[in-house]
């Protein structure tokens, strides 16, 4: 019961106004909502624990498959023919795809909780873009998708976490190739300055206007046949957003159904309040 008392004037005489309101149903609704929220949080924790367990279990066999494929390539050497080489390439590419998916599943809870803060170093964005394009190129070639890079080769180094920026690039390029039909094209553009701007543009299936605001949410999947038919963690764009925002940047998307999408993100060129190190060259491989 809710009681409200006020002093008022009634017919030029002082009076007391008392309002009694039964809030039983309101309180019950609030308690039910709180219980539902607790259940959702518990379910989310259970889902995260399950994904982590499965991901850890899959890491060992995938590592073994990669080692076996590399060893087989070395053993066959000059005796392998084009068909064998192609099959080994497919094994390695699919292994890399599965490994990347697992890394996303393992990394995202920590990224979301702020436990994977960027390790700022002097990064060369052109090198990172070239490395990301090189990795996705076999899949693009299977679909006859042309990938072009518009970036200055001698762009000045910037302060960033090379591995996290590379992960963001991999996710954007992977989606661009995945959702672009055969014979399409993907372009990566880099504009130097402060902030630095990177754009990934494709001629893919596009995104419906009413779902654009949700694409960076975890586990979101647009209700489009081509999207629903593709497998994945549904975490790639959420990881992109977290990486970019952790660097103090911004990410956005424009798209039109049937005509393609344009993902753009900006990063500050310098991080004056962060410790910046010079990483070894292998850190961007």
C-alpha positions as CSV (number, residue, x, y, z in Angstrom):
1,X,0.0,0.0,0.0
2,X,1.3,3.5,-1.0
3,X,0.2,6.4,1.2
4,X,0.5,10.1,0.1
5,X,-0.5,12.9,2.5
6,X,-0.7,16.6,1.6
7,X,-2.0,19.7,3.3
8,X,-4.5,21.6,1.1
9,X,-7.1,24.3,1.3
10,X,-10.7,23.1,0.9
11,X,-13.5,25.7,0.8
12,X,-11.1,28.3,2.3
13,X,-10.5,25.9,5.2
14,X,-7.2,23.9,5.9
15,X,-7.6,20.2,5.2
16,X,-5.5,17.1,4.8
17,X,-5.5,15.2,1.5
18,X,-4.8,11.5,1.8
19,X,-4.3,9.2,-1.2
20,X,-4.2,5.4,-0.6
21,X,-3.0,3.3,-3.6
22,X,-2.7,-0.4,-3.8
23,X,0.7,-1.2,-5.4
24,X,0.6,-4.9,-5.0
25,X,0.4,-5.6,-8.7
26,X,3.1,-3.1,-9.5
27,X,5.5,-4.5,-6.9
28,X,4.7,-8.1,-8.1
29,X,5.5,-7.0,-11.7
30,X,8.8,-5.5,-10.6
31,X,9.8,-8.6,-8.7
32,X,8.9,-10.8,-11.7
33,X,11.0,-8.6,-13.9
34,X,14.0,-8.7,-11.5
35,X,13.7,-12.5,-11.4
36,X,13.5,-12.7,-15.2
37,X,16.7,-10.5,-15.4
38,X,18.5,-12.8,-12.9
39,X,17.5,-15.8,-15.0
40,X,18.7,-14.2,-18.2
41,X,22.1,-13.3,-16.5
42,X,22.4,-16.9,-15.3
43,X,21.6,-18.3,-18.8
44,X,24.1,-15.9,-20.3
45,X,26.8,-17.1,-17.9
46,X,25.9,-20.8,-18.6
47,X,26.1,-20.1,-22.4
48,X,29.5,-18.4,-22.0
49,X,30.8,-21.3,-19.8
50,X,29.6,-23.8,-22.4
51,X,31.2,-21.9,-25.3
52,X,34.4,-21.6,-23.5
53,X,34.5,-25.3,-22.6
54,X,33.7,-26.4,-26.2
55,X,36.2,-23.9,-27.6
56,X,39.0,-25.2,-25.4
57,X,38.2,-28.8,-26.3
58,X,38.3,-28.0,-30.0
59,X,41.7,-26.2,-29.9
60,X,43.8,-29.4,-29.5
61,X,42.4,-31.3,-32.5
62,X,42.6,-28.2,-34.7
63,X,46.2,-27.7,-33.7
64,X,46.9,-31.3,-34.6
65,X,45.2,-30.9,-38.0
66,X,47.2,-27.9,-38.8
67,X,50.5,-29.6,-37.8
68,X,49.5,-32.7,-39.9
69,X,48.7,-30.6,-43.0
70,X,51.9,-28.7,-42.7
71,X,53.9,-31.9,-42.2
72,X,52.2,-33.6,-45.1
73,X,53.0,-30.6,-47.3
74,X,56.7,-30.9,-46.4
75,X,56.8,-34.7,-46.8
76,X,55.3,-34.6,-50.3
77,X,57.4,-31.7,-51.4
78,X,58.1,-31.6,-55.1
79,X,56.1,-34.8,-55.7
80,X,52.7,-33.2,-55.0
81,X,50.5,-32.4,-57.9
82,X,48.0,-29.5,-58.3
83,X,45.1,-31.5,-57.0
84,X,47.0,-32.5,-53.8
85,X,48.2,-29.0,-53.3
86,X,44.6,-27.7,-53.7
87,X,43.3,-30.2,-51.1
88,X,46.0,-29.3,-48.6
89,X,45.2,-25.6,-49.2
90,X,41.6,-26.2,-48.4
91,X,42.5,-28.1,-45.2
92,X,44.7,-25.3,-44.0
93,X,42.2,-22.5,-44.9
94,X,39.3,-24.3,-43.2
95,X,41.4,-25.0,-40.2
96,X,42.3,-21.3,-40.0
97,X,38.6,-20.4,-40.3
98,X,37.7,-22.7,-37.4
99,X,40.6,-21.5,-35.3
100,X,39.5,-17.9,-35.8
101,X,36.0,-18.7,-34.8
102,X,37.2,-20.4,-31.6
103,X,39.4,-17.4,-30.8
104,X,36.4,-15.1,-31.2
105,X,34.4,-17.3,-28.8
106,X,37.2,-17.3,-26.2
107,X,38.2,-13.6,-26.6
108,X,34.8,-11.9,-26.7
109,X,33.8,-12.4,-23.0
110,X,37.1,-11.0,-21.9
111,X,36.9,-8.1,-24.4
112,X,33.3,-7.3,-23.3
113,X,34.5,-7.3,-19.6
114,X,37.3,-5.0,-20.5
115,X,39.9,-7.7,-19.6
116,X,41.7,-7.5,-22.9
117,X,42.8,-3.9,-23.0
118,X,44.8,-2.9,-26.1
119,X,48.6,-3.3,-25.9
120,X,49.6,-0.1,-27.7
121,X,52.6,-0.3,-30.0
122,X,53.9,1.4,-33.1
123,X,51.7,-0.2,-35.8
124,X,51.9,0.0,-39.6
125,X,48.3,-0.1,-40.9
126,X,49.3,-0.8,-44.5
127,X,51.2,-3.9,-43.4
128,X,48.2,-5.0,-41.3
129,X,45.8,-4.5,-44.2
130,X,48.1,-6.4,-46.6
131,X,48.4,-9.3,-44.2
132,X,44.6,-9.5,-43.7
133,X,44.0,-9.4,-47.4
134,X,46.5,-12.1,-48.0
135,X,44.8,-14.4,-45.6
136,X,41.3,-13.9,-47.0
137,X,42.4,-14.0,-50.7
138,X,42.1,-17.8,-51.2
139,X,38.4,-17.6,-50.1
140,X,37.9,-14.6,-52.4
141,X,39.5,-16.4,-55.3
142,X,37.1,-19.4,-54.9
143,X,34.2,-16.9,-55.4
144,X,36.0,-14.9,-58.1
145,X,35.8,-11.8,-55.9
146,X,38.3,-9.1,-56.6
147,X,40.0,-7.4,-53.6
148,X,41.7,-4.1,-54.0
149,X,43.6,-2.0,-51.5
150,X,43.8,1.8,-51.7
151,X,46.4,2.7,-49.1
152,X,49.7,4.6,-49.0
153,X,52.5,2.1,-48.7
154,X,54.6,4.4,-46.6
155,X,51.9,5.5,-44.2
156,X,53.3,6.8,-40.9
157,X,53.2,4.4,-37.9
158,X,50.4,4.9,-35.4
159,X,49.7,3.9,-31.8
160,X,47.6,0.9,-31.7
161,X,47.4,-2.8,-30.7
162,X,48.4,-4.5,-33.9
163,X,46.8,-7.8,-33.1
164,X,43.5,-6.3,-32.1
165,X,43.4,-4.0,-35.2
166,X,44.2,-7.0,-37.3
167,X,41.4,-9.0,-35.7
168,X,39.0,-6.1,-36.6
169,X,40.2,-6.1,-40.2
170,X,39.9,-9.9,-40.5
171,X,36.3,-9.8,-39.3
172,X,35.3,-7.0,-41.7
173,X,37.0,-8.5,-44.7
174,X,35.7,-12.0,-43.8
175,X,32.1,-10.7,-43.7
176,X,32.6,-8.7,-46.9
177,X,33.8,-11.8,-48.8
178,X,31.3,-14.1,-47.1
179,X,28.2,-12.0,-48.1
180,X,29.4,-10.9,-51.5
181,X,28.1,-13.0,-54.5
182,X,30.5,-14.6,-57.0
183,X,32.1,-12.1,-59.3
184,X,31.7,-9.2,-56.9
185,X,34.4,-6.9,-55.4
186,X,35.7,-5.7,-52.1
187,X,37.8,-2.6,-51.5
188,X,39.9,-1.6,-48.5
189,X,40.8,2.0,-48.2
190,X,43.1,3.7,-45.7
191,X,43.2,7.5,-45.2
192,X,46.1,8.7,-43.2
193,X,45.7,11.6,-40.7
194,X,44.5,12.0,-37.2
195,X,42.2,10.2,-36.8
196,X,43.2,7.4,-39.2
197,X,40.2,6.2,-41.3
198,X,39.8,2.6,-42.7
199,X,36.9,1.7,-44.9
200,X,35.8,-1.8,-46.2
201,X,33.4,-1.6,-49.1
202,X,31.7,-4.5,-50.8
203,X,29.2,-5.2,-53.6
204,X,27.4,-7.8,-51.4
205,X,23.8,-8.5,-50.5
206,X,23.5,-5.4,-48.3
207,X,21.8,-4.9,-45.0
208,X,18.2,-3.9,-44.4
209,X,17.8,-0.3,-43.1
210,X,15.8,-1.4,-40.1
211,X,18.5,-3.7,-38.9
212,X,21.6,-1.5,-39.4
213,X,21.5,-0.2,-35.8
214,X,21.7,-3.8,-34.5
215,X,24.6,-5.2,-36.6
216,X,27.3,-4.5,-34.0
217,X,25.3,-6.3,-31.2
218,X,26.6,-9.7,-30.1
219,X,24.8,-12.8,-31.6
220,X,22.7,-10.6,-33.9
221,X,21.6,-12.1,-37.2
222,X,19.7,-10.3,-39.8
223,X,16.5,-12.0,-41.1
224,X,17.8,-12.4,-44.6
225,X,18.0,-15.9,-46.3
226,X,21.7,-15.5,-47.3
227,X,22.7,-14.4,-43.8
228,X,20.7,-17.1,-42.1
229,X,22.3,-19.7,-44.3
230,X,25.9,-18.8,-43.2
231,X,27.5,-20.3,-40.2
232,X,29.5,-18.2,-37.7
233,X,29.7,-17.0,-34.1
234,X,27.7,-13.8,-34.7
235,X,30.4,-12.1,-32.7
236,X,32.6,-10.6,-35.4
237,X,31.1,-7.2,-35.7
238,X,30.6,-6.9,-31.9
239,X,34.4,-7.6,-31.6
240,X,35.1,-4.9,-34.2
241,X,33.1,-2.4,-32.2
242,X,34.8,-3.2,-28.9
243,X,38.2,-3.1,-30.4
244,X,37.6,0.3,-32.1
245,X,36.0,1.8,-29.0
246,X,38.8,0.5,-26.8
247,X,41.2,2.5,-29.0
248,X,39.1,5.6,-28.6
249,X,37.7,5.4,-32.2
250,X,34.3,5.1,-33.8
251,X,32.8,2.6,-36.2
252,X,29.7,2.9,-38.5
253,X,28.0,1.3,-41.4
254,X,26.0,2.4,-44.4
255,X,24.3,-0.2,-46.7
256,X,21.6,-0.8,-49.2
257,X,19.9,-4.1,-49.9
258,X,21.3,-5.7,-53.1
259,X,24.0,-3.1,-53.6
260,X,26.5,-3.7,-50.8
261,X,27.8,-2.3,-47.6
262,X,30.4,0.2,-46.4
263,X,32.0,-0.3,-43.0
264,X,34.1,2.6,-41.7
265,X,36.1,3.0,-38.6
266,X,38.4,5.7,-37.2
267,X,41.3,5.4,-34.8
268,X,43.3,8.1,-33.1
269,X,46.8,8.2,-34.6
270,X,48.4,8.8,-31.3
271,X,47.7,7.6,-27.7
272,X,49.6,10.2,-25.6
273,X,48.3,8.8,-22.3
274,X,49.2,5.2,-23.1
275,X,52.5,3.3,-22.9
276,X,53.6,2.6,-26.5
277,X,56.1,0.0,-27.4
278,X,57.9,-1.1,-30.6
279,X,56.7,-4.7,-31.3
280,X,58.8,-7.2,-33.2
281,X,57.8,-7.7,-36.9
282,X,56.2,-11.0,-36.2
283,X,53.5,-9.4,-34.1
284,X,51.5,-8.6,-37.3
285,X,51.9,-11.9,-39.0
